[in-house]
Amino acid sequence: MSRTHTVIDSPYGPLTLVATDDVLSGLYMTRQRHRPGEETFGDPDPRPFREVIRQLDAYFSGELRSFDLPLHLAGTPFQRTVWEQLLLIPYGETRSYGELAGALGKPGASRAVGLANGRNPVGIIVPCHRVVGASGSLTGYGGGLDRKQRLLAFERGVPGDGLF
């Protein structure tokens, strides 16, 4: 298993992209909760990330609403199931932790869904920012609540989202 990484600029600050065997396995923001140590990212090499960067650029410019990328999501079976559910949340929409738990057939598991959501290794592309509290309130986000608010506003086309 070989790992490589690169760092790109984004409207939300630098993003560290990590690949495992040339497949995207991590997208981390600066000061992100549960961000692995830099020593685990492998050697710097931008080559495996050309298509990832192209799609992220299109997303940030408002031209792309759904990513089409192979992903290597390492986690427990439950975490991977939650992350697969995140991929089903449409651009510009949100779901509550309880709604996700219900979709998994585990209506009492909203806390477990929240914990799995917080461990998502591929932020933005696997849209954990689209998950909110039962009342629609912004709850935790590994990249920080300010970034979550800005991402949601950006996807909803709200002026003054602070992107530029």
Disulfide bonds with the S-S distance in Angstrom:
none
